[in-house]
Amino acid sequence: MSLFSRFLDGWRKYRKPGYYEKFDYHWTMTVDLDKCTGCEACMMACQAENNIPVVGEDEVARGRELQWIRVERYWEGEYPNARLRFMPMMCQHCDAAPCETVCPVSATYHNQDGLNTQIYNRCIGTRSCAVYCPYEVRYFNYYDHGWDSPLEQQLNPDVTVRGKGVMEKCTFCIQRIRQAKDLAKDDDRRRVQDGEMQPACVQTCPTKALVFGDRNDPESQVSLSMDDPRSYRVLDELNTDSSVFYLKKVDA
């Protein structure tokens, strides 16, 4: 048994039956690959919303890219019948996340909304979580990036500007989730209504390929999308219980 499998087995023994079912929310995303055109609008929206710097061509060539979402491209078939496929890949927010068990300072953990979160002030940059993430969606910040004037005025004040030495990843725009929950509380509502909150990538997608919501609500749009016969999860054989579902592309 590999070390990765041993960590997963240990996490399953620790997790009690029905552990996540008791949460009020279980935020989930579905990605319809039949609608995705690979335009990368989601990447740009995520970069602007979460204060992600542009690291430059030289750093990308060294494998130090810093994007919380990447659009993977695959060629299927042989010329002249080859077809280009697109697959947006972000943090899968696994319910049995291997990254959580290997962090020596518990900088990454599962919160009460079923999200895999990251405490930047606690991270010491061991990069253990990136090694054990099978989806390769965690990125290390090598530098203290700056923004020349007046570009610093475009930064989102609701999101921390990270410094060097910490791991970064998709958070499902947790700042927007908290704002939606606060507004629901102000309106004396117990729950956030379906569609009331959307991450930046979902809001920006021109083809509506991304759907986000609470899977604990059986009537939510994301719950209905999960029940689609085309639904599947990437690397589901690893039993990470990811919270991102993909819908297979339909060929004519």
Phi, psi and omega in degrees: 000132181288162179297325178298317180293325179295323178293320178296319179297321179295322179291322179295324178291326180288320184288128181275152177300135180075016185299313183275340181293339182279351181287148178291326181233151171218085187294134186218153179230143172240145181236114179273104182291344178285339180259340184290129179253001180072027184286342179067021174296326178297323179295316181292322179294319178296320180297317181288321183290323189251020175054048179270123183283163173269116187277339178100162185295321182295318180290324177296321179296335177270006180079025183248036179295156183223080177227127181285340175231137172232147177256106181282145181239134180227138173263129181241130180091181181246153177299138007266012182259018180291143179234141180267128179247147178240144177215105173295134182231119177228181176304131185274355178048059184292138176285337174240062188284124177291336180294332183288328185279340185260349181291121184288344183241011180055040178288335176244134185206172178261128181264185186285356176256011181074022181257145172271105188256168183227124176263104186294322182290344180264338184293134178248007172075031176288338180065019177296321182296323179292326180293322185268357177280115182288346183264351179054054182242013176253137186233139181265136180268110185275341187221163167272101184278148179237163178237123179291147179296138004262022186294338179294342180284347180273354183294144179284117182291347180273358184236136179295138172272111187282150175256181182290154175093009180235157175272143178235154178192173177295139179240012188057030182051062185299334178296325177287324177297315179296321179295318179295322178292322177294320178294322177295322178293320179296330180269011180060036175252138183285328186232155173282132182288151181297130181085354181290331181235134177222136172297165183299322182294320180291319181295328187269337186304118185288337182258004181057039178285337182258134177232135183228143178176192183261116181285346175290343175268107184294343180264359182290158182295324181289327177294318177294324179291325178296330182279000179297139179301339180277357188288139174203167177240141182289134180054041182295340180292346177277353178059040176276352179054056183290157182256015176242122180248140179249143176254124186300148178285139181262123178268135181289000000 
